[in-house]
Amino acid sequence: MKVLLVNGSPHKSGCTFTALTQIADTLREEGVESEIYWIGNKPISGCLGCRDCAKKKACVIDDTVNEFLDKAADFDGFIFGSPVHWAGATGAITSFLDRVFYADFCGGRNNFYLKPAAAIMSARRAGTTATWDQLNKYFGLMQMPIVTSRYWNMVHGATPEQVKEDLEGMQCMRFLARNMAWFLRCKEAGEKAGVPLPQQEQITFTNFIR
């Protein structure tokens, strides 16, 4: 079992990374492998809406998004982390996730179907719950079970050192990691017991006019 931890901060070793590191340490204690993937600090274009990903099975903009899509197939669960910018997720991770999930869906990759996911947020003070709501919507649309902690998945602090002093926030990261590990073990047990996947239907699209 492996979990991919996505650092959506422009700072490779900042506050979001500190929270993800706590999760990685706890997952290791639970016998679950993990890897932290940094989306980088170069500009990430938003989705062009060209739908060419349906033909290419990848995004037409060949950058970190396609690298991530190729990597994602090998992981069983995902945790996406973002600092709070203007009471929401960063522009970079928003563009990143828009393209990752659209290319996966249109390209028929199914890298994320029924794989558990969670979001964590890092903030100096406020905007965390709005960011949590924003990121969870991606998982809901992709049929990814959402794993939670004992409280909102957030840490506070302006520096990594301050984040480490947020004892409740860091504890929430550990709860989240243990809950993720438990869910993965339950999923694995179900698969070994022969529990079938849910029946799928041809998707119907409507625009509320017809």
N, C-alpha and C positions, 0 to 999 in steps of 0.2 A: 504494500500500500504506500502510495506516494501523494503528497500534497504540494501543489505549486503555490507559492506565496508571492504575490505580485506587488512590487513596490511602485506605486504611481506617483511618487514624489520626485520633484526635480533634483532633490538632494539624495545621493546614493546612500549615505550613511547618517541620515538625519533622524527626525522623530518617528516617522512612519517605519523606517528600517528598525529602529529600536523596539517598537511594538511587535513587528514581525519576527524579530530575533527571539523575543520571549516566547512567541508561539512555536517557533522552530525548536527551541530547547525543550518545551513541554511535549511536543509531538515525538521527539526523540525518546523521551522518557517513557512514552506510551508505545514505543516500538514502531512508530510510523516515520518513514523517510520524508524529507521535505527539501525544497530548493527555493531560494529567493531569486526572483526574476525582476530586474530593474528595467523599466520601460525607457530609461534614459532621459536626457534633458535637451534633446534636439526637437525641433518643431514636429508635431504629428498632425498631419492633415485630417480634417474631418471627412466623413463619408461623402463621396461625390454623387451617390444615388444612381450610378451608371448601370448597376446590376450585372456587370461583366463577371463578377465573382461566381455567378451561376455557371458560366462556361469555363472559367479558369480554375475553379475550385480554390481560389486564392484572391486576395485583394489586388486590384490593378496597380495600386501604389505599393511598390515592393520595399517595405521597410520593416521595422520591428514587429508590426502586426503579423506579417506572414511568418516571420521567425517564431513568434509565439504560437501561432496556429499549428505549426509543425511540431512544436514541443508539447503542446497541450494534450495530444493524443496519448502520451505515455503516463499521464497522471490521473489519479482517482478522485481528487478533490481540489478545490481552489479557494484561496482567500485573497481578496483584493484589498489593498490598502491605499488610502489617499489622505493627504493633508486637506484641511478645509481652506478653500479660497472663496471669499465672498459668499459664505454660508452654503457652499456646495463643493462637489468634487472638483479637482483641478481640470482645466481645459484639456490638458494632455491626456489624462486617463479617460475623460469623457469621449474624446475623439478616438482613442485607442479601443475602448469597449464598443463604441458604435460600430466600428469597422470589424473588430474581431468577431462579434456575435452575428453581424449581418453576413459576413463572408462565410462563416461556419454554417449558418442556416441556408443561405442561397446555394452554397456549394455542396450541400448535402454531406458535410463531413461528420456531423454528429459527435464532435469531440467533447461536448458538454452535457449531452442528454442524460438525465437522472444522476449526474455527478454532483455531490453536495458542494455548496458554495457559501461563502460568508464575506462580509465587508467589514473592514475596520477603519476608523477615522482618527486622525491626529489633529488637535487644535490647541491654540494658545488658550482660548476661552469658550467660544460658542460656535454654533453652526453644525455641530456633529450629527444631531438627529436628522436634520434636513438632508445631509449628505448620505446618511445611512438609508433613508427612504429612497433617495435617488439611485443608489447603487443596487439596492435589493430588487428594483424593478427589472433590471437586466436578467437576474437569475429567475425571476418568476416567468418571464417570457420564454426563457430557454428550457423550461421544465427542470430546473435545478433545485433540489431540496435546499432550503435555506437553514443553515445551522446558526444557532444563537448562543449567547453566553448567559450569565446570570443577570446581566444588566446590559445597557447599550454598549456596543463594541467600540469604545472610545478611550483614548488616552489624552491627557492634557500636559502641556509644557511647551515652552518656546525653544528648548534645546534638548538634546538626548539625555543630558544629565537630569533635567527637570522631569522628563517623562519617567525616568527610573524612580523618581521620588513620588510619582503618582501611584501610590500603593494599590488603591482600588482599581485603577485603570489597568495596571499590570496584572492584577489578579484576574480581571475580566478576560485578559488575553489567555491566561492559563485555563480558565474555565472553557473558553471557546475551543482551544486546542484539544482538551480532553473530550468535549462533546463531539468534535469532528472525528477524533479517533474512534469513539464509541459508535458513531453512525457508520463509519467505514467498515468496522468489524461486523455490525449488524447486516449491512448490505452484502458483505462477503459471505456471511453465514446463509443469507437467503439464497444467494446464487448457488452455493454448494448444496443447498437443500432442494434445488430445482424450482424455486419460485419463479414463475414466468414474468417477463416484462409486461407492462400494461398494453392492451390492444391499441393500435394506432389507426387513425382514420385519415382519409384524404382531407387535407386542410381546405376549409371553405373561407374565402375572403369576401367580405361585404363592405360597402362604404356608406351604409345607412340610408342610401337613396334607392338602391335596387337590392 
